[in-house]
């Protein structure tokens, strides 16, 4: 019994040693496991380093050219996300500039704005945004809408003052209900906090899919699968464990790095501490590797396995819930979202890092990731048969 056990450990060590040699001998592994994740960490966090885009270019059409209209435009230009870069003589000139892509939108002030407002004839302020650029259009729409409301309030207040109302009476008419807003968990409304905490582990997940599928599929392609199995004492379990453990260690180190980078260096919100997120990242790494084994076990061809991995990984971003709420999706898609590891990692991140709940609160998501880890047992025999008998056709 002890001799058989010792033989298993020896076989496992030999397979791990062989896999380590393969990892260092092929630059592709270094790129997919270290260079690409590091590049993505730095790229996405620096791309949105300021939290929100600032000084988005817009135009202005001021046909009134009064002190009131100039004051409105100065206040609009003072907004952090908005910068008036050009003034146009007419609506058509501003529209053409927006169609050319010179500006993302423009603010239109009609003639006799001030005189109509004072006389109570309700002048109309217009603004136009190019929502082909979703983020830029949304931010500019918010700023210009706010400026329009503030301008209307200021003109109404001036009219009430002229009629003899006190400041308290005027404000009670203009704003009968005061609104006190408190954004939770991300009070800075920082897009980097919103996106990077799911984009970064999501990119790592895709790379794990691809690396796992490639490392097994290339054994079939290069006809080295039988040698790999013999070294693992003809056990698919020992052979697979010996191949994946070195990769698991590298990917787990990369997950520790991004957690330390996001929550330690960039100080993103992490209200439950970093350890639960590191544990969730470990489960994500193992679940992603398990999914990779299922992918190549289901389609034991390198190109089909890689296509499956890339497709499943890309869909994960859309269905995980960070770009569009799952509860607003079709009920069928809500159910299918549970088939993606990133969805459960995202829910753990929301509960642990943002809300600061205990790990027990997210037990269903931890359990789901553990179930993903068990999936390869369903394709083990099919994978072993493919390693022994499948002949790769170029």
C-alpha positions as CSV (number, residue, x, y, z in Angstrom):
1,X,0.0,0.0,0.0
2,X,2.8,2.4,1.0
3,X,4.7,1.4,-2.1
4,X,1.8,2.1,-4.4
5,X,1.2,5.5,-2.7
6,X,4.9,6.3,-3.1
7,X,4.7,5.4,-6.8
8,X,1.8,7.8,-7.3
9,X,3.7,10.7,-5.7
10,X,6.8,9.8,-7.8
11,X,4.7,9.8,-10.9
12,X,3.0,13.1,-10.0
13,X,6.4,14.7,-9.4
14,X,7.7,13.5,-12.7
15,X,4.7,14.9,-14.6
16,X,5.1,18.2,-12.8
17,X,8.8,18.3,-13.6
18,X,8.0,17.6,-17.2
19,X,5.4,20.3,-17.3
20,X,7.7,22.9,-15.7
21,X,10.2,22.2,-18.5
22,X,7.5,22.7,-21.1
23,X,6.4,26.0,-19.5
24,X,9.8,27.5,-19.6
25,X,10.7,26.2,-23.0
26,X,7.8,27.8,-24.9
27,X,7.6,31.6,-24.8
28,X,3.8,31.3,-25.5
29,X,3.3,30.1,-21.9
30,X,5.3,33.0,-20.5
31,X,3.2,35.5,-22.5
32,X,-0.2,34.0,-21.6
33,X,0.6,33.4,-17.9
34,X,2.7,36.4,-17.0
35,X,3.2,39.1,-19.6
36,X,-0.4,39.3,-20.9
37,X,-2.0,39.5,-17.4
38,X,0.5,42.1,-16.2
39,X,-0.1,44.2,-19.3
40,X,-3.9,44.0,-18.9
41,X,-3.6,44.9,-15.2
42,X,-1.6,48.1,-15.9
43,X,-3.5,48.9,-19.2
44,X,-7.0,48.9,-17.7
45,X,-6.2,50.6,-14.5
46,X,-4.1,53.4,-16.1
47,X,-6.7,53.8,-18.9
48,X,-9.2,54.8,-16.3
49,X,-6.8,56.2,-13.8
50,X,-8.7,59.5,-13.3
51,X,-11.9,57.6,-12.6
52,X,-14.0,59.4,-15.1
53,X,-13.1,61.0,-18.5
54,X,-12.5,64.7,-18.1
55,X,-12.6,67.7,-20.5
56,X,-14.8,66.1,-23.1
57,X,-15.0,68.5,-26.0
58,X,-18.3,70.1,-26.8
59,X,-19.5,73.2,-28.8
60,X,-21.7,76.1,-28.0
61,X,-24.2,78.0,-30.1
62,X,-25.1,81.3,-28.3
63,X,-27.6,83.3,-30.3
64,X,-28.6,85.4,-27.4
65,X,-25.1,86.7,-26.5
66,X,-26.3,88.3,-23.3
67,X,-24.6,88.3,-19.8
68,X,-27.1,85.6,-18.8
69,X,-26.1,83.2,-21.7
70,X,-22.4,83.9,-21.2
71,X,-22.8,83.1,-17.5
72,X,-24.5,79.8,-18.4
73,X,-21.7,78.8,-20.8
74,X,-19.0,79.7,-18.3
75,X,-20.7,77.5,-15.6
76,X,-21.0,74.7,-18.1
77,X,-17.4,74.9,-19.0
78,X,-16.4,74.8,-15.4
79,X,-17.8,71.2,-15.1
80,X,-15.1,68.6,-14.8
81,X,-16.3,66.4,-17.6
82,X,-17.1,69.2,-20.0
83,X,-14.9,71.6,-22.0
84,X,-16.3,74.1,-24.5
85,X,-13.7,74.0,-27.3
86,X,-15.6,75.9,-30.0
87,X,-18.4,78.4,-30.5
88,X,-20.5,78.2,-33.7
89,X,-22.7,80.7,-35.4
90,X,-25.6,78.4,-36.2
91,X,-27.2,75.1,-35.4
92,X,-26.1,73.6,-38.8
93,X,-22.4,74.5,-38.1
94,X,-22.5,72.7,-34.8
95,X,-24.3,69.7,-36.2
96,X,-21.7,69.3,-38.9
97,X,-18.9,69.5,-36.4
98,X,-20.5,66.8,-34.3
99,X,-21.0,64.6,-37.3
100,X,-17.3,65.0,-38.2
101,X,-16.3,63.9,-34.7
102,X,-14.8,67.2,-33.7
103,X,-17.1,67.5,-30.7
104,X,-19.3,65.0,-28.7
105,X,-22.2,67.4,-28.4
106,X,-23.2,71.1,-28.3
107,X,-25.3,73.4,-26.2
108,X,-27.8,75.6,-28.0
109,X,-29.0,79.0,-26.6
110,X,-31.8,80.7,-28.6
111,X,-32.2,84.4,-29.2
112,X,-33.8,86.6,-26.6
113,X,-33.2,84.0,-23.8
114,X,-32.9,86.6,-21.0
115,X,-35.7,88.9,-22.1
116,X,-38.2,86.0,-22.6
117,X,-37.3,84.5,-19.3
118,X,-37.9,87.7,-17.4
119,X,-41.2,88.3,-19.1
120,X,-42.3,84.8,-18.4
121,X,-42.5,83.5,-22.0
122,X,-40.6,80.3,-21.3
123,X,-37.5,80.3,-23.6
124,X,-36.2,76.9,-24.7
125,X,-32.6,75.8,-24.2
126,X,-31.5,72.7,-26.3
127,X,-28.5,70.4,-26.1
128,X,-27.4,67.6,-28.4
129,X,-25.1,64.6,-27.6
130,X,-23.6,61.9,-29.8
131,X,-24.6,58.7,-28.0
132,X,-22.6,56.6,-30.4
133,X,-19.9,57.2,-27.8
134,X,-21.9,55.8,-24.9
135,X,-19.8,57.0,-22.0
136,X,-18.9,60.4,-23.4
137,X,-22.5,61.0,-24.5
138,X,-24.0,59.9,-21.1
139,X,-21.6,62.1,-19.1
140,X,-22.2,65.2,-21.3
141,X,-25.9,64.6,-21.3
142,X,-25.8,64.6,-17.5
143,X,-23.8,67.8,-17.3
144,X,-25.8,69.7,-19.9
145,X,-29.1,68.6,-18.4
146,X,-27.9,69.8,-15.0
147,X,-26.8,73.1,-16.4
148,X,-30.2,73.6,-18.1
149,X,-32.0,72.9,-14.9
150,X,-29.7,75.2,-13.0
151,X,-30.1,78.0,-15.6
152,X,-33.9,77.6,-15.4
153,X,-33.8,77.8,-11.6
154,X,-31.5,80.8,-11.6
155,X,-33.8,82.7,-14.0
156,X,-36.9,81.8,-12.0
157,X,-35.2,82.9,-8.8
158,X,-34.3,86.3,-10.4
159,X,-37.9,86.7,-11.5
160,X,-39.2,85.9,-8.0
161,X,-36.8,88.3,-6.4
162,X,-38.0,91.0,-8.8
163,X,-41.6,90.3,-7.6
164,X,-40.5,90.9,-4.0
165,X,-40.0,87.3,-2.8
166,X,-37.4,86.7,-0.1
167,X,-34.7,84.1,-0.7
168,X,-36.4,81.6,1.6
169,X,-39.7,82.0,-0.2
170,X,-38.0,81.7,-3.6
171,X,-36.1,78.5,-2.7
172,X,-39.3,77.0,-1.2
173,X,-41.0,77.5,-4.6
174,X,-38.1,76.4,-6.7
175,X,-37.1,73.4,-4.7
176,X,-39.9,72.3,-2.3
177,X,-38.1,69.0,-1.5
178,X,-34.4,68.8,-0.8
179,X,-32.6,65.8,-2.1
180,X,-29.7,64.3,-0.1
181,X,-27.8,61.7,-2.1
182,X,-25.3,59.2,-0.7
183,X,-23.7,56.8,-3.3
184,X,-22.8,53.6,-1.5
185,X,-19.6,51.7,-1.8
186,X,-18.2,53.8,-4.6
187,X,-18.9,57.4,-3.5
188,X,-16.4,58.8,-5.9
189,X,-18.5,57.3,-8.8
190,X,-15.1,56.1,-10.1
191,X,-15.5,54.0,-13.4
192,X,-12.1,52.3,-12.7
193,X,-13.5,50.9,-9.4
194,X,-16.7,49.9,-11.3
195,X,-15.0,48.1,-14.2
196,X,-11.5,47.0,-13.3
197,X,-12.6,44.7,-10.4
198,X,-14.3,42.5,-12.9
199,X,-12.4,43.2,-16.1
200,X,-9.0,42.2,-14.6
201,X,-10.1,38.8,-13.1
202,X,-12.2,38.2,-16.3
203,X,-9.1,38.7,-18.5
204,X,-7.2,36.3,-16.3
205,X,-10.0,33.8,-16.5
206,X,-9.9,33.8,-20.3
207,X,-6.2,33.3,-20.3
208,X,-6.6,30.4,-18.0
209,X,-9.2,28.9,-20.3
210,X,-6.9,29.3,-23.3
211,X,-3.7,28.1,-21.5
212,X,-5.5,25.0,-20.1
213,X,-7.0,24.0,-23.4
214,X,-3.8,24.7,-25.3
215,X,-1.5,22.8,-22.9
216,X,-3.7,19.6,-23.2
217,X,-4.6,20.0,-26.8
218,X,-1.0,20.5,-27.9
219,X,-0.2,17.1,-26.4
220,X,-2.8,15.6,-28.8
221,X,-1.5,17.7,-31.7
222,X,2.2,16.8,-31.2
223,X,1.4,13.2,-30.4
224,X,3.0,13.3,-27.0
225,X,-0.1,12.5,-25.1
226,X,0.8,8.8,-24.6
227,X,4.2,9.7,-23.3
228,X,2.5,12.1,-20.8
229,X,0.1,9.4,-19.7
230,X,2.9,6.8,-19.2
231,X,4.9,9.3,-17.1
232,X,1.7,9.6,-15.0
233,X,1.5,5.9,-14.4
234,X,-1.3,5.7,-17.1
235,X,-3.6,7.6,-14.7
236,X,-5.5,10.5,-16.2
237,X,-5.9,11.9,-12.7
238,X,-2.2,11.9,-11.9
239,X,-1.3,13.1,-15.4
240,X,-3.8,16.0,-15.3
241,X,-2.9,17.0,-11.8
242,X,0.8,17.0,-12.6
243,X,0.2,19.2,-15.7
244,X,-2.1,21.7,-14.0
245,X,-0.5,22.2,-10.6
246,X,2.5,24.3,-11.9
247,X,0.0,26.4,-13.9
248,X,-2.2,26.8,-10.9
249,X,0.7,28.1,-8.8
250,X,1.6,30.7,-11.5
251,X,-2.0,31.9,-12.1
252,X,-2.6,32.0,-8.3
253,X,0.4,34.2,-7.9
254,X,-0.9,36.5,-10.6
255,X,-4.3,36.7,-8.9
256,X,-2.6,37.6,-5.6
257,X,-0.7,40.3,-7.5
258,X,-3.9,41.9,-8.9
259,X,-5.6,41.8,-5.6
260,X,-2.6,43.5,-3.9
261,X,-2.4,46.0,-6.8
262,X,-6.1,46.9,-6.7
263,X,-6.8,46.9,-3.0
264,X,-3.3,47.6,-1.6
265,X,-1.7,50.0,-4.0
266,X,-4.8,51.6,-5.7
267,X,-6.8,51.5,-2.5
268,X,-10.0,50.3,-4.2
269,X,-12.8,49.6,-1.7
270,X,-12.3,46.2,0.1
271,X,-14.5,46.4,3.1
272,X,-14.1,42.7,4.2
273,X,-10.3,42.6,3.9
274,X,-8.2,41.2,1.2
275,X,-8.1,37.6,2.3
276,X,-11.7,36.7,1.2
277,X,-10.9,38.2,-2.2
278,X,-7.7,36.2,-2.5
279,X,-9.6,33.0,-1.6
280,X,-12.3,33.8,-4.2
281,X,-9.5,34.4,-6.7
282,X,-8.1,31.0,-5.9
283,X,-11.5,29.4,-6.5
284,X,-11.8,31.3,-9.8
285,X,-8.4,30.1,-11.0
286,X,-9.3,26.4,-10.1
287,X,-12.8,26.8,-11.6
288,X,-11.4,28.3,-14.8
289,X,-8.9,25.4,-15.2
290,X,-11.7,22.9,-14.6
291,X,-13.8,24.6,-17.3
292,X,-10.7,24.5,-19.6
293,X,-10.4,20.7,-19.0
294,X,-14.1,20.3,-19.8
295,X,-13.7,22.3,-23.0
296,X,-10.9,20.2,-24.4
297,X,-12.5,17.0,-23.1
298,X,-15.7,17.9,-25.0
299,X,-13.9,19.0,-28.2
300,X,-10.6,17.1,-28.2
301,X,-9.2,19.2,-31.0
302,X,-6.9,22.1,-30.4
303,X,-8.7,24.6,-32.7
304,X,-12.2,23.7,-31.5
305,X,-11.2,23.7,-27.9
306,X,-9.6,27.2,-28.2
307,X,-12.6,28.5,-30.1
308,X,-14.9,27.2,-27.3
309,X,-12.7,28.7,-24.6
310,X,-12.6,32.2,-26.3
311,X,-16.3,32.2,-27.0
312,X,-17.2,31.1,-23.4
313,X,-14.8,33.7,-22.0
314,X,-16.1,36.6,-24.0
315,X,-19.7,35.8,-23.2
316,X,-18.8,35.8,-19.5
317,X,-18.3,39.6,-19.6
318,X,-21.8,40.2,-21.0
319,X,-23.7,37.8,-18.7
320,X,-21.8,38.2,-15.4
321,X,-23.9,41.3,-14.5
322,X,-21.3,44.1,-14.2
323,X,-22.2,45.6,-17.6
324,X,-25.9,44.9,-17.6
325,X,-27.9,43.7,-14.6
326,X,-28.8,40.0,-14.7
327,X,-32.2,40.7,-13.1
328,X,-33.2,42.7,-16.1
329,X,-32.3,39.9,-18.6
330,X,-34.7,37.3,-19.9
331,X,-35.4,34.6,-17.3
332,X,-33.6,32.0,-19.5
333,X,-30.5,34.2,-19.6
334,X,-30.7,34.7,-15.8
335,X,-30.5,30.9,-15.4
336,X,-27.7,30.5,-17.9
337,X,-25.6,33.2,-16.1
338,X,-25.0,30.6,-13.4
339,X,-23.0,28.6,-15.8
340,X,-20.1,31.1,-15.9
341,X,-17.5,31.3,-13.1
342,X,-17.1,35.0,-13.5
343,X,-20.7,35.6,-12.5
344,X,-20.2,34.0,-9.1
345,X,-16.8,35.8,-8.6
346,X,-18.6,39.1,-9.4
347,X,-21.3,38.4,-6.8
348,X,-18.6,37.5,-4.2
349,X,-16.8,40.7,-5.0
350,X,-20.0,42.8,-4.5
351,X,-20.7,41.1,-1.2
352,X,-17.2,40.9,0.2
353,X,-15.3,43.9,-1.1
354,X,-18.1,46.4,-1.7
355,X,-20.7,45.6,1.0
356,X,-18.3,44.1,3.5
357,X,-20.5,41.1,4.3
358,X,-19.1,38.0,5.9
359,X,-18.1,35.0,3.7
360,X,-21.1,33.0,5.0
361,X,-23.4,35.4,3.2
362,X,-21.9,34.3,-0.2
363,X,-21.9,30.6,0.5
364,X,-24.0,29.8,-2.6
365,X,-21.4,31.4,-4.9
366,X,-18.5,29.7,-3.2
367,X,-20.4,26.4,-3.5
368,X,-21.0,27.1,-7.2
369,X,-17.2,27.7,-7.8
370,X,-16.5,24.4,-6.0
371,X,-19.0,22.6,-8.2
372,X,-17.2,24.0,-11.3
373,X,-14.0,22.4,-9.9
374,X,-15.7,19.0,-9.9
375,X,-16.8,19.3,-13.5
376,X,-13.7,17.6,-15.1
377,X,-14.7,14.2,-13.5
378,X,-17.6,14.1,-16.0
379,X,-15.2,14.1,-19.0
380,X,-12.1,12.3,-17.6
381,X,-12.7,9.0,-19.5
382,X,-13.5,10.7,-22.7
383,X,-10.4,12.9,-22.4
384,X,-8.2,9.8,-21.7
385,X,-9.6,8.0,-24.7
386,X,-8.9,11.1,-26.8
387,X,-5.3,11.2,-25.5
388,X,-4.7,7.6,-26.4
389,X,-6.7,7.0,-29.6
390,X,-7.4,10.4,-31.2
391,X,-5.3,11.2,-34.3
392,X,-4.9,14.9,-34.9
393,X,-5.8,15.9,-38.5
394,X,-4.1,19.2,-39.5
